Amino acid sequence: MSADICAQIFLAAGVPAQKLVMGIAFYAHAMQMRTADNNGLNQKAIKAVRVGGFSYVHDSLVNNRGYVRYWDGRRTRAIPFYAEERYLLHTMMNNQ
């Protein structure tokens, strides 16, 4: 069910719009790639790497550890890649 449909159901039931709050999950997964070739895109993964939520991803990884965003040409979002560890990051909201 979409957020819009859920909001419409609550509004139809008489809940005031200013009382509705939508929570959006943000978490990330990373894969350690076999090589750093092609910035990790279309490479075989060696293992999954636990990453964490938005604050950790934004403050500890993207801004401080050298992740670089790459575009694979088929997607409308950037894919962060950390070449030193060969970590390819996948988030629910990559265009942040």
N, C-alpha and C positions, 0 to 999 in steps of 0.2 A: 504494500500500500504506500502511495506517495505521501510526502509531507503535506502537499496541498489537499489531498483527499482527507487526511486525518484532521487538518485544520477546519475544513468545511464541515466535517461531522461534529466537531466540538462547537463550532459557531451555530450550527443548526440546532444543537441541544441547548443553546442559550448561554454558553460560556462567552464572556466578553473578550473581544479580540486582544485587548491590552493585557489579558491574563495568560495568553498563550505564549509558550516559550518552546523553541525547537532546539534540541541538543544535537550537535553533529559530532560524531566520533572522528577522531584523527589519530591514527597510529601508523606505524611503518613496519615493513619487513625488509630485510636485505638478504641478498644472496651473495656469497663469495664466489666470484667467477674464476674459472680455470686460468684465464689470461686476461690481460688488460686490453687486448686487441679490440679495435672498433669501440673503444670506451665502454666495454662490457656488454654492448648490445649484441644480441644474437650469438652469445657465447654459452658454453655449457657451464652450469653451476656446480660447484664442489659441495657446498653445504649452505644451509639456512643460517642466518645470523639474527639474533634477537636485537631489536633496535629500541623501541619504546614509543612514547607518545609525543605530542607536538612540541612541548617545551624542550625535551631532550633532543629531538631531531633538529629543531630550529637553532637552539642555543649551543648545543654541544657538537653537532655534526656539521650541518650546512654552513654555519658561520665561522667555525673554528678549525675544522679538520681538513679542509681542502676539497670538499665535494664540489664537483663542477656539473652543471646541468647540461645534458645533451639531448638532442631531438633525434628520434629514429626515423623520421620521415613519414611514418604511418600513423603516428599518434598526434593528438592535439595538445599534448602536455610534455613537459620536460622530464627527463629521467636523470636524477642525480647519480653520479658515479664517483667513487673515491678510489683513484688509481693505485695509491700506495698499498691498500689492503685488498684491492680488487672487489670492493663492495658495490653492488648495484642496488640502489634503494628504490623500493616500491611503496608509495603512500596512497592513502585514499584521496588525498587532495594535493597532487603533485604541482599544481600551478600556483601554489602559494609562494 
